[in-house]
Amino acid sequence: MKKKIEKLFENLCCSQCRNGFDEDCITIKRQEEGLFVVNLECKHCGKSFGVAFLGLSNVDVKDYEPLEVVEGPEPITFDDVIDAHRFIKELNGDWKKYLPK
């Protein structure tokens, strides 16, 4: 059954380092009939994607062609958060003018 779970994540990659997931990235925390609790963590950079609850039956997981990885926007930095905080803090009573009509 672990091979089925691995197949679910094989065409995905880490949002931080873009490294693909393999069997070492998936840890089965708990297994009951038809239900798996798994932890997903990138073994390349260490980013944890948390715990997932998967309901799997004996149905085969289909093979799909890998998707093309498209570059997204740069991650938000600490400076971005500080700039946003300062901007919001300085709005005072004028904040409504920034809302779309």
N, C-alpha and C positions, 0 to 999 in steps of 0.2 A: 504493500500500500504506500510505502514511502516513495516509491518510484512515481506513482500517480501524483503525489503532492509535489515532487520535484518538477514534474512535467508542467504543472500549473504556473510555476515561476521561471521556467527556463528561457522564455522569450522576454523577460523583464530585466531591467538593470537598476542599479543603485542610482538614486536621484542626486547623490552627492558626488560620486566618483565615476559613474557610468560603467562600473564593472558589472559583468553579468553574474547572476546567482547560480550556484551549483549546489550539490547535495550537502556540502559543508555549511551552507548558509541557513539551512532549515533544521530546527530542532523540534521534535515532537515532544510536547510537554505532557499531554494526556491523550489517551485513546479509549473511546468507548464505541459501542456498535454504531457505525455510520457517522461518528463525530470525532474530529481530531482538533486538538488545541496545539497550534504550532507557533514557534517564534521564528521570525525572519531577521537575520542580521548580515550585513555585508562583511565578508571575511577580509576584504581588501582594505577598507577604511574604518571599519568598526561601527558604522551607523546602524542603529537598531530601528527596525520598522515595526516593533511591537509584536503583539500576539494576535493571531487570527483564529477564528472558529470556523472550521471547514466541515461541511456535511458532505461526505462522499459515499457513494454507493458502489456497487460492483460494475457500474457502467464505465466503459473505457473513456479515458480522456483523449480527445481527438488531437491529431497532429496539425499544427498550424505553421504556416510560413513565418519566419521571424519578421517582425516589423522593423522598418527603417528607424534608426534612432535620430530624432530631430533635436537640435540644440534649442533649449528654452532660454528664458531670461536668466540673467545672473542671479545667484541667491541674494537675499536681503542681508545687508551687513549690519553690524552694530551701529555704525554711523547713520545708516538709513533710519533705524529705529529712533535714535536720538534726535535726528532732524525732524522726523514726524512728530515726536513728543513735543519738541519746542514749538513747532508750527501750531499744533493743537492747543498747547498751553497759552499761546499768545493770541488766540482767536477772540477771547472775551465774549462779548455779546454779538459779534459780527459773524458768527459761524454759519448762520442760515444763508448768507449770500453765496456760499460754496456748494450748496445743495442744488442739484438740477431741478429746473422748473417742471 
